[in-house]
Amino acid sequence: MHEGSACIEAGTKEEALSRLSEDVDVILCPPTLVKDVAAHPHAQDVSIILLTDPLEKDKAQQLVKSMAYDYFLIPPDLQKLAVAVDKGAERAHLKKELRRLTAEEKVGFDFSHIVAESRAMRGVLGMVRKAAPLKSPVLVTGESGTGKELVARAIHYSSPRAHYPFVPVNCGAIPPTLIESELFGHRKGAFTGAVSDKKGLFVEAHKGSLLLDEIGEMPLDLQPTLLRSIEGEEVRPVGSSESIKLDIRFIASSNKDLSEEVKKGRFREDLFYRLNVFPIHIPPLRERVEDIEAMAFRYAQKYARENNKRVRGFSPEAMTMLKNHPWPGNVRELENALQQSILLLPKTKEYIEEADLPIALEKRSSERKRRFFREAVGTKLSIEEYAKAFVQQFEGEHTEKELANLLGITPKTLWEKRKLWGLPRKKIDYKK
């Protein structure tokens, strides 16, 4: 065990239970005490390690699957026991931190956290309020960056499950070979590298909500397993012959039209109908311009506080530019634009002007490209001459891949042309 760890001894069951309020991380006890410990209000994060007679080994193994963290036969190997205690204490600390973050999230993700000045977003919030008290699966759709996870969190933290975990999982970010293990867990020895049992994200979400983010990216061959788990409300960890019953509220999100994915054979129809019980669609930011001003003020104030700057608002021209921009990246792009503006804004400046917005730079860049094209046509440049002049003019603003895309060629072709022109690639830090 770590140096400085305090050890509390208890001679009776009553004494042991009474001392659980002393911020205990790990308890060593016999199997006869485990149910009382697990039910204690101060033991929700405690790691229970059983010390048991060899004759009760099977019982101890069953308790580890449900209530206990680990078990050791008497007499235990003290070195291995010390390692288990350290790991149990680390697990307890992580659970306490998760509980703290969950409590903070509940405060930060209520209805007031979502800007809904537009009629479209007021309709979305109305659907969220209807969905929150139900257990039915919800499918949240919308373009990337529209706030699908924010809506999912609002559903969870406005529901009777708010005190239990909200577990988001990005279906497109997990390697296909690991999805089953990540979602359903695995048993020790189930595959190479499985050195211990692992709880899956489904088990982590027990009694709470599981967000299957970008469900359209789920591999087709794994969708039947996911469907069975949702319908049967149970999971079978990889390498196990036993299923675990669960109580989960499923929320799925997608930036794809799943009905079209079904028609194209890329998404299972039965899984689509299982998830699409309560559909909520979030419109893109360009279709709810009324929300932009309130969002812009909110992000400006947020990043001004973080950077110790005093920002009162926007010039009329800056706000007009924000409202007229198409925002292909939606809310995420708007937040990024305001963050950049605040970071570069002089501390003495209290109002964000048009020139302070990164989209103003993009607009000027687009105008320069249009002017360059008109001049190139006017001087009757050949395609090869145009391509070379374009690269020389704009390579300071774009990566090689972006330049190639703008010219309609591949990066490899651009590299070959550079050699032909004797035009070496400039080394530019595009992160600046």
Residue, then its C-alpha position, 0 to 999 in steps of 0.5 A: m500500500h502507498e505510504g501514508s495510507a491510514c488503516i482502520e480496524a473494526g472488531t464488529k459488524e456494527e463498528a465496521l459499518s459505523r466507520l464507513s463514513e470516515d471517507v473509506d476507499v477500500i474495505l477488507c471483509p468476509p463474504t457475510l458482510v458484503k451485502d451490508v457494506a454494499a447497501h450502506p449510504h457511505a459505501q457507494d464508491v468503496s472497493i470491497i475486497l473479500l477475505t474468504d475461506p477456500l471452501e467459499k471460493d465459488k461464493a466469493q467469485q459470484l460476489v465479485k461479479s455483483m458487489a465486490y471488487d476482488y477476493f483473496l483466499i485465507p491466508p492471502d498473499l500479502q504482496k498481491l493483496a497490497v497491490a489490490v488495495d492500491k488499485g481498489a483505492e484508485r478505483a474509489h477515487l475515480k468513482k468519486e471524481l466521476r460522481r463529482l463531475t456528474a453533479e457538475e454536469k447536471v448544473g451545466f446542462d439544463f434547459s437554460h444552457i441551450v439557446a432557443e430564441s428561434r421558433a425552430m429551437r423552441g420546438v426542439l426544447g419542447m420535444v426534449r421536455k416531452a422525451a425527458p421523463l420517458k424511457s423510450p429510445v431517442l434519436v437525435t439527428g442534425e448536421s455536425g456541430t449543431g449540438k446533438e450531445l448537448v440535447a442528449r445531456a439535457i434529456h438525461y439531466s432533466s429525467p428521473r435518471a439524472h443522478y445516475p451516469f450519462v455515458p457518451v460513446n462515439c461509435g465512429a471513434i472506436p476501432p471496429t475490432l474493439i467495439e464489442s469489448e468497449l461496449f459490452g466488456h470482456r472477461k479475463g483471457a477472452f482474447t490476447g491482451a485481456v489480462s483482467d475483466k473489464k466492464g463495458l460502457f453498457v454496464e457503466a450506464h446502468k440505471g442511467s443513459l447511454l448516448l450512441d453518438e454517430i450511430g451511423e458509423m457503427p459497422l454493419d456486422l456489429q449492428p445485430t449484436l447491438l440490437r439484441s442488447i437493446e431489445g433484451e436489455e442485457v449484455r454478454p461480455v466477450g468471453s463470457s457465457e452469462s448475460i448481465k441484465l441492465d436498465i439503460r435509457f438509450i439515446a442515439s445521434s447521427n449526422k446522417d439520414l439513417s432512413e437513406e442509409v437503410k435504403k442503401g443497405r448501410f444500416r439495419e432497418d430493424l435497428f433504425y426502427r428500434l432507435n427512432v422511437f422518439p425522433i428529435h431533429i436539430p436544424p442547422l445554424r443557418e436555418r435559425v439565425e435568430d439564435i446567433e446573436a444570443m449565442a455570440f454574446r454567450y461565447a464572447q462573455k465566456y472566453a472574455r472571462e477566461n482571458n481576463k478581458r472586458v467585452r461589452g458586445f459587437s459592432p452592428e457590422a460585426m453582428t450583421m456579418l455573423k448573422n449572414h455567414p452560412w456557418p457550415g460547421n454550425v454552433r461549433e464553428l461559431e464558438n471557435a470563431l468567437q474564441q479566436s476573436i477574443l484571444l486576439l482582441p486587444k485588452t483595451k478593446e470592449y467591442i468586437e468589430e467586423a475586422d476582429l472576426p476570423i470569418a472577415l479574413e475568410k471573406r477577404s481571402s475569397e474576394r482575393k481569389r475571385r479577383f485573381f481569377r478575373e485577372a487571370v482570365g483577362t490576361k489569358l493565362s494557360i491552365e498551367e500558368y494559372a495553376k502556378a500563379f495561384v500556388q505562388q499567390f495563395e500558398g501562404e494561406h493554405t496547406e498543400k492538400e487545400l491548394a490541391n483541392l482548390l486547383g482540382i488536382t491531387p496533392k501528388t500531382l501538385w508535388e510533381k508540378r512544383k518540381l516541374w516549375g522549380l517551385p519548392r514547397k514553403k515550410i509554413d506553420y499553419k497552426k499560427 
